Amino acid sequence: MTPRVRRTVDDVARILSTWDCIDTIAILESGEDFYDPYFFVSLDVFYKGQLPTLDERREALENAGAFESQEVHLKDRFLMDGIPVRLEYKDIDRYAELVSAAFEPRGAQRDTGTDVFYRLQQCQVLFSKSDWLEQVRDRLGELSNEFWERVRSAAQSRMEHYLSDLHAAAVRDENLFYLVSCAGFIRNYCSLLFAANKRFEPSARLMEQQVLELTNKPDAFGGRFDSFLRRDPRFTPMRTYELAELMAKAAMAL
């Protein structure tokens, strides 16, 4: 993190830490180069009780430009000293429920995978009033084999669903359905591999890099994975489906 980015992060964290409801502020960096199109500063802001209103948040962050907010899933986005900042407000009680559910014998698994736990595990704490996050990380390190089997089974089921859709789209030559099916297949294929390695999965932007680093991978993984991702007009939708079928069978055999 450059000194300029660090100053901005510290300034934002200092402002947020004065709000009574804030318990923990953590950062998960996205990109290292300020000129990288992926670059932004992402802060997870864990709170209890009632957040300040939108107007109060905007007033507190008085030096923020291009301020916008999403109220359904509480997020604020803005520029601070020219640096893009994203704040995601997260209710501690809700996250405590998610972690507790992971220990239940038949705990439901999120369709989006385990990225929520990845963020809890990997983020860097900037401010905290309690040891809540430390306790959560300790609990996540105690997840059972049964948990990982449930995650794997859910990912495999979704992968097989998208594989079936991929075949239908290839046969019917439906371009949009084909693209959606490809995206769903490869996302859940990767989710299955992370579960097989008992690792939480990162966001989609980081997934390609980290899936290549997994220890336990299917036979012929590298070549098939690269071929599936490559944009080659000679690789027809039906050939893509046939490749995906081979990938799925090898992943399920892990």
Number of C-alpha atoms within 10 A of each C-alpha: 12 9 8 11 18 12 13 19 20 13 13 20 19 14 12 20 18 10 14 13 16 23 21 24 26 22 22 16 15 14 15 13 12 16 9 10 8 12 16 21 22 19 24 22 22 21 19 15 11 10 16 13 9 15 9 11 16 18 11 16 17 11 13 20 16 9 15 15 16 11 9 6 10 14 17 18 19 20 18 20 14 12 18 19 21 19 20 17 18 18 19 19 12 11 16 13 10 17 18 14 15 21 16 11 11 11 15 14 18 13 11 13 23 19 17 17 19 16 18 20 17 15 17 15 16 16 18 15 10 10 10 14 21 13 10 17 15 11 14 19 9 9 14 13 10 14 21 20 15 18 26 25 17 20 27 23 14 20 25 19 15 24 23 15 20 29 22 17 22 19 13 11 13 13 12 10 16 23 14 14 24 24 15 19 25 20 20 25 25 23 29 29 24 27 23 21 17 18 16 21 24 22 15 11 10 12 16 15 11 13 18 14 10 13 11 15 18 17 13 11 14 11 9 16 17 10 15 18 13 10 9 9 7 7 12 11 21 16 14 19 24 15 15 26 17 13 20 21 12 15 20 15 8 13
